[in-house]
Structures are given as C-alpha cells and as structure tokens.
C-alpha cells in the first residue's frame, strides 16, 4: 500500500511539470510556494486514496456477508 502511495506521488509530481530555476531570491520564493502547494495537493490525494481504499475494503466485506446470507437462504428454500 505504501508503494502505491509513493508511485502515485511520483506520477503526480512528474505530471505537474518542471519548476524552472529563477535568477532572483523572489523566484526562489515563488518556486518554494509552488512546491508547497503541490505537496499539499499530493497529501490531500494520498489521504483521499487511503479513505477510498478503506471504503472499498468495507464494501467488499459487506458483499461477502450478503453473499453468505444469500447462500444460507437458498439452502433453506430447498
């Protein structure tokens, strides 16, 4: 799961485009702000991915329980 998060972060960083070097300290500040925003977005995406993975796991469990209940009901009908 951690590998997937790292892969997602790498892909998103690669797709976000390069940050070109600046000539002045104001340019450096701007680059830092851009990087901070990108990290914030990536952090949010990782949190959202975690939540979605937990939800999928929960739904799979519910589907399995309902499948077992259906099997038991079919046995009772016979």
N, C-alpha and C positions, 0 to 999 in steps of 0.2 A: 504494500500500500504506500509506503514511503517512497519507493522507487517511482511509482506512478505520479506522486506529487512532484517529485524532482523533475520528472520528464515533462509534466505539464508546465512547470515554471520555466524550464529551459525553452520549450516551444514558444511560450508566450513572450519570453524575452527576445527570442530570435525574430519573432514576427513583429515586435514593437519597433524595430528599426534601430539603426545605429545612432548613438549620440556623438556628434562630431565635436572635436576639440575646439575650444574657444581661445581667443587671443587674450582676453582680459579676465580679471577675477569675477567680474559681473557675469561673464559667460560661464565660468565655473559654477557660480551660484545657481545659475539657470539650469545647468546640467544636473546639479545635485537635486534641485527641485523636481525635475523631470524623473530622475531615478527614484526619488522618494514616492512620487505619485504612482510610478509603475510597481514599486514594491507593495504599496498599499492595495492596489488593484489585484496583484497576484495573491496577496494574503487573503483578501476577500474571496477570491476564486477558490483558493485551497480550502477555506472554511466551508464554502458552499458545496464543494465537491465532497468533503467529509460528511456533511449533513445529508446529501443525496445518497451517498453510499450506505449510511446508517438506515435511511428510509427504505432503500431497495432491500437491504438485509431483513428489515422488519416485515416488509411486504412479502418477501419470499417465505418467511416463517408462517405468515398468515395463510398464504396459498397452500403451503404444505399441510397445515392444520385442517383447512377446509377440504382438501383432497382426502385426508384421512377420515374426516367426518362423512364425506360422501360415500367413501368405500364402506364404512360401517353401516350407513343407511341402506345401501344397495344389498348388503348381506342380510339385513333384517327383512327386506322385502321378499327375499327368496324363500 
